[in-house]
Amino acid sequence: MIAMQHWVGSRPASLSLDQLRWGPSPQHAIIEGLQFAVQPGEMLAVVGPNGAGKSSLLRCLYRYHRPTAGRVLLDGQDLWTLKPRAVARRISTVLQEPVTDFGLTVAEIVALGLTPHLGGLAVPHEEPVLAALGLLNLTALAPRNFSSLSGGEKQRVLIARALVQKPDLLILDEPTNHLDIRHQLEVLALLAELPTTVVVSLHDLALASAHADQVLVLENGRQVDIGRPLDVLTPAAVRQTFSVATTIDTHPATGRPRFSFHLPL
């Protein structure tokens, strides 16, 4: 794996929300009353049942949805006072929506991550592109057409594209979707080690607990709790929010929390 210093140029950002509210109309709030802070270099995992508002929150964080009330602050500055190009340089995203490949190769897709910095298309063999490909074990796939890849391979390419951008804030919406078990573990371990601030939505509570510095629990668009994983993801809290019973113990090999779920009796 290529050393991260070959591509890192980010300045991890602080992120804070001040009574954030968003909805399609002033009368209809999808998320409301969100208030928390993420320190530079921390990894925040956002969890919650389907429809909790996770994707809506992330869209506010990368300036897709303008809040109907409250603010999103990046290093203390309101995100909507920054110029779009400045935001594009500092924040990168990996989303769930399908990506149009326009007949590009894997290397060319990854090189698109350099566009906000260069003002034009980058050369696919530039060092940052090769470094990002190496981080995601994609070097051998570099000349392949993006459309020929499996769903999991495409997901890793999109993560590499986000990394080559050298973001101060990296936002990922369910990045482990389509990944096999090994690549889920590898990607989350990589995200936890990156010298940038990371906000990631996840369904897997074990992955969130094992890798995140903080966990934010959402339910019905409201902030249930935020804090250290084992303080937030207790059996009682999991049962209340997800309507499942859980046993949490320590994995004998990794020493990390291990979750076992079953329907309440």
C-alpha positions in Angstrom: 0.0 0.0 0.0 1.4 3.4 -1.0 2.2 5.7 2.0 -0.4 8.4 2.6 2.1 11.2 2.6 2.3 10.9 -1.2 -1.2 12.4 -1.5 -2.1 14.1 1.8 -2.3 17.9 1.6 -5.4 18.6 3.6 -5.8 20.7 6.7 -8.4 18.8 8.8 -11.3 21.1 9.4 -13.5 21.6 12.5 -17.2 21.1 11.8 -20.1 22.3 13.9 -23.8 22.6 13.6 -25.9 25.3 15.2 -29.6 24.3 15.6 -29.7 23.0 12.0 -33.0 22.6 10.4 -33.8 21.5 6.8 -36.9 20.5 4.9 -38.5 20.9 1.5 -40.6 23.7 2.8 -40.6 25.9 5.9 -43.6 23.9 7.3 -42.0 20.5 6.7 -38.8 19.7 8.5 -36.9 16.5 7.6 -34.1 17.2 10.1 -34.4 19.7 13.0 -32.5 20.9 16.1 -29.2 19.3 15.2 -26.4 20.7 17.2 -22.9 19.1 17.6 -19.2 19.6 16.9 -16.6 17.4 15.2 -12.9 18.3 16.0 -10.3 18.4 13.3 -9.2 14.9 12.3 -12.0 13.2 14.1 -14.3 10.6 12.5 -18.0 10.9 13.1 -20.3 8.0 12.2 -24.0 8.9 11.7 -26.3 6.0 12.4 -30.1 5.6 12.5 -33.0 3.6 11.1 -34.2 4.1 7.5 -35.7 7.5 7.1 -33.9 8.9 10.1 -32.5 11.8 8.1 -28.9 10.7 7.6 -28.6 11.5 3.9 -30.5 14.8 4.4 -28.0 15.8 7.1 -25.0 14.9 4.8 -26.5 17.0 2.0 -26.5 20.0 4.3 -22.9 19.3 5.2 -21.6 19.4 1.6 -23.7 22.5 0.7 -26.3 20.7 -1.4 -29.3 21.6 0.8 -29.3 25.1 2.2 -30.6 25.0 5.8 -34.0 26.5 6.5 -32.7 27.5 9.9 -29.5 27.2 11.8 -25.9 27.0 10.4 -23.2 24.6 9.3 -19.8 26.0 10.3 -16.6 24.9 8.7 -13.6 26.1 10.8 -16.1 28.6 12.3 -17.3 30.0 9.0 -20.8 29.6 7.8 -20.6 27.2 4.8 -23.0 29.3 2.8 -20.7 32.4 3.0 -17.9 30.5 1.3 -17.5 30.5 -2.5 -18.5 27.3 -4.2 -15.0 26.7 -5.6 -13.5 27.0 -2.1 -16.0 24.5 -0.8 -15.2 22.1 -3.7 -11.5 22.3 -2.8 -12.1 21.6 0.9 -14.9 19.1 1.0 -15.1 15.9 -1.0 -18.0 13.4 -1.0 -18.8 9.8 -1.8 -22.5 9.5 -2.4 -25.0 6.6 -3.0 -26.3 8.0 -6.3 -25.2 6.3 -9.5 -22.3 7.9 -11.3 -22.1 8.6 -15.0 -18.7 7.4 -16.3 -18.8 9.0 -19.8 -16.6 6.1 -21.0 -13.7 7.0 -18.7 -11.1 4.6 -17.3 -10.7 4.0 -13.6 -7.6 6.3 -13.5 -9.5 9.0 -15.3 -12.4 8.8 -12.9 -10.0 9.1 -9.9 -8.2 12.1 -11.6 -11.5 14.0 -11.6 -10.9 14.5 -7.9 -8.1 17.0 -8.8 -10.4 19.2 -10.9 -11.2 21.7 -8.1 -7.5 22.4 -7.5 -6.4 22.5 -11.2 -9.3 24.1 -12.9 -9.4 21.5 -15.6 -9.0 17.8 -16.2 -6.0 16.1 -14.6 -3.6 13.7 -16.2 -4.5 10.2 -14.9 -0.9 9.1 -14.3 -0.1 12.1 -11.9 1.4 11.0 -8.6 -1.6 11.8 -6.4 -3.8 9.6 -8.7 -1.4 6.7 -8.5 -1.2 7.1 -4.7 -5.0 7.1 -4.3 -5.3 4.0 -6.5 -2.7 2.3 -4.3 -4.5 3.2 -1.1 -7.6 1.4 -2.3 -5.7 -1.5 -4.0 -6.9 -0.4 -7.4 -3.6 0.0 -9.3 -4.2 -3.1 -11.4 -7.7 -1.7 -12.5 -6.4 1.7 -13.5 -6.7 1.1 -17.3 -10.1 -0.6 -17.1 -13.3 1.1 -18.2 -15.2 2.2 -15.1 -18.4 0.8 -16.5 -16.9 -2.7 -16.6 -16.4 -2.9 -12.8 -18.5 -4.6 -10.2 -20.5 -2.5 -7.7 -17.9 -2.9 -5.0 -15.0 -2.0 -7.3 -16.8 1.1 -8.4 -17.4 2.1 -4.8 -13.7 1.9 -4.1 -12.9 3.9 -7.2 -15.2 6.7 -6.0 -13.6 6.7 -2.6 -10.2 7.0 -4.3 -11.5 9.9 -6.3 -12.6 11.6 -3.1 -9.2 11.0 -1.4 -7.2 12.4 -4.3 -9.0 15.7 -3.8 -7.0 16.0 -0.5 -10.1 17.2 1.4 -10.2 19.0 4.7 -13.6 17.3 5.3 -14.5 14.0 3.7 -18.2 13.0 3.7 -19.4 9.5 2.8 -22.9 8.2 2.5 -23.0 4.5 3.2 -19.6 3.8 1.6 -19.6 0.1 2.6 -22.6 -0.6 0.4 -21.7 -3.1 -2.3 -18.4 -4.0 -0.6 -17.5 -7.5 0.5 -16.6 -8.1 4.1 -12.8 -7.7 3.6 -13.1 -4.4 1.7 -15.6 -3.1 4.3 -13.0 -3.6 7.0 -10.2 -2.2 4.9 -12.1 0.9 3.9 -13.2 1.8 7.4 -9.7 1.2 8.8 -8.3 3.5 6.1 -10.9 6.2 6.8 -10.1 6.1 10.6 -6.4 6.6 9.8 -6.7 9.5 7.3 -5.4 12.9 8.4 -8.6 14.6 7.6 -12.0 15.1 9.3 -14.5 12.4 8.3 -18.3 12.2 8.5 -19.7 8.9 7.4 -23.2 7.4 7.5 -23.3 3.7 8.3 -25.9 1.0 8.9 -23.4 -1.4 10.5 -23.2 -0.4 14.2 -20.2 -2.7 14.8 -18.2 -0.8 12.1 -19.3 2.5 13.5 -18.3 1.5 17.0 -15.0 0.0 16.0 -13.7 2.9 13.9 -15.4 6.2 14.8 -14.3 8.7 17.4 -17.9 9.8 17.9 -21.3 8.3 16.9 -24.4 10.5 16.1 -27.7 8.7 16.5 -30.6 10.1 14.5 -34.3 9.1 14.6 -37.1 10.8 12.8 -34.8 13.7 11.9 -33.9 14.4 15.5 -30.6 14.0 17.3 -31.0 11.2 19.8 -27.5 11.2 21.2 -23.9 11.9 20.2 -20.7 10.8 22.0 -18.2 8.0 22.2 -19.4 4.8 20.6 -19.7 2.7 23.7 -21.4 5.5 25.6 -24.0 6.0 22.9 -24.5 2.5 21.4 -25.7 0.8 24.6 -28.1 -2.2 24.5 -30.9 0.0 25.8 -30.2 2.8 23.3 -30.1 0.3 20.4 -33.4 -1.3 21.4 -35.0 2.2 21.7 -33.8 3.5 18.4 -33.6 0.4 16.2 -36.3 -1.8 17.9 -33.9 -4.7 18.2 -32.3 -6.4 21.2 -28.5 -6.6 21.2 -25.7 -8.2 23.1 -22.4 -6.3 23.1 -19.1 -8.0 24.0 -15.5 -7.8 23.1 -14.2 -9.5 20.0 -11.5 -12.0 21.1 -9.2 -11.3 18.2 -9.5 -7.5 17.7 -10.5 -6.3 21.2 -13.2 -4.2 19.5 -16.9 -4.2 20.3 -18.9 -7.0 18.8 -22.7 -6.7 18.3 -25.1 -9.6 18.2 -28.7 -8.7 17.3 -32.1 -10.5 17.6 -35.7 -9.5 17.6 -37.1 -8.6 21.1 -38.7 -11.6 22.8 
